[in-house]
């Protein structure tokens, strides 16, 4: 029996039979499209090119290697790894507040820290993973009545409170929304009664949104939201969106081949989807949409077949984070959603986001491999 068990473990950890290529192929395809378009965008006069493009390629390679390492971990250590990631991310979020380094004048938030060799790093990206994993086990214990519901909600409040406070004071409202969306997705499959969702939505609309609008949002953020609702009311606030739409329209079916490109701010990151359309046309944007949709659906399938509730919650939470990024970035580029600093997963420029995306993929692949075992 001992030899048989070790043989199974060897197969799980070393054979490609357990690898879920239905997850890997869409992501590698999206990443390839992203690197192709990003190289074209950065080559148009960006300072530091081609060095900054090579840094993005390095982030892809490093993220891929980390994902492979995570795949080899035994799932019984998932809780420990989650707590380590959570604890490290909290320490880094605190360090961001006191390190004296800031990019707030450039990006509107003090969310980055400076690391030797690696450059800038955004700890809040790592926090998303730690929160999902740690809270998943709490939800599992609540569902199995290992802990009472009251104690479980207190634990969740204590888990989410410190990082959310640190992130909101940066201020980074976009990342906070991603975290809350992924948590709501986990609660949804945890079978929280629908009336509580309705009460939460009502409370948000009546109480939280007016407070956020009055005391938290900056004037430029309010203008972005108002210009989305009342199109044409503020040409200055709408300029980024207008340029994004022009770039998307110029792509046609196969891309803009005239050589005359539309100037779009932050084209390499926030508005990378408009760059995909401009460079690859309707074919390129449709490919991103289809691949992203297939990837998300495959993640949900893995969640539905997982052997433990905690694993299902982890996959759903990470998938919710991916989904929010995909929907928000694409939506803001075409004028359906407010403009935020939410990047397009596996496409936008940014080493931190790229590596964290692959780390999340590693955990989902690990759970998928455990399911196949």
Steps between C-alpha positions, in 0.01 A plus 500: 500500500785740586665448161168545323432824680848636424449406138177700487674797661781477246246494216320800645811708543695404191271387218349741252188283505373691801562846354183679388593628155148640461616763748853546374436535125259798524732685738810440290306619194384818676854562631646458152252750355579736787875486449462549125280809538697638793824480303340702218365760746824539695705529183318825418733732689475364855804585712702194593386286208589216437613455861153551644359242260764247607396563862145404405626182332702423813186548713319248280782247535537549875124483550481183292776335702331592829172359367676173415648482850158560656361216287736257674386594852280257686158658540505426875753783533270748323374653825856556628611656172195725506580626850862563399391702196244686711749582776773613260255717306386675822860576595570634150184715505621654827846551352349685204362757745836569666769431239509855366463382138189609314357520150188682614569803281515273195228242571284668763576244774792401721472129418854410399827424674852497357687169495865442404544362146127431457396865510151602615266248662131537596425296817121542467510265200643227722239575767222384266636145501568482874152623589328252268690198632477587870130593490414185300593275791301717741195468274551124484517476880186713530312280254611180677410658840856456623463860617180692565370748245553792737860403566556442129374847406721650770800313358419621149467859622837477674658342190367754250505810721875585524594451131185677377572797725861520382397473134222759526734749667752477214238575349433212260123464462537280188690224682257521792211442258677195353548353849138554596372359170701179542373469858140542387553227238622267776199584716270430208610137466518470880118515473445829677129570469398734221320736733831586664645591161197722435540663841871557437432653159230723646728607784779574255279712277334689785787533746846415371495653150397850623774488766763386249388767254507776763808419704722259302494559125727769357351767271654345188345162590157660539539666160579165337184344641280797410641519147416130455139561607461834321698449181641824359463693825875533563728475194813517716396210725385300196812555292665168594181309420449680169856419394454137607186468287678659202786251533257207519308624194819554301591132533226380268501126435872420502664810648609849404760466223511867397785587735295786650426395858264656751657653812353331807635569853636201691459293187744241628299425814153636579398535134687201361173355368467797264857432386408136427213621281715760329778251423300179440150629429174325573674163464742581781243633744265210428784256563565659841129485585457136397819383671417686822145364503618143442764534773249634754249228419767234537593644841139474612489141377808421709332663801187289452701177495739573789524248781469755782280803553806711583655417163180601323494831687865565413444441129182708494665786691800512267273463196287788627811717518593407142144564381483843662825601330393373158153658515607833650797555268312411183189686616682824575685492168170494307315742731272256683668533841683779687871546433717346771858380529399134461740318261405231250628164635799349316497790250560837671850622580597443863731241650320470833158439347645253249676290764200507736274390214723199441519425873119492511505272196743272684255452788212428263715249309603337827137446599419375151784248526374386841155451343645277229687295757 
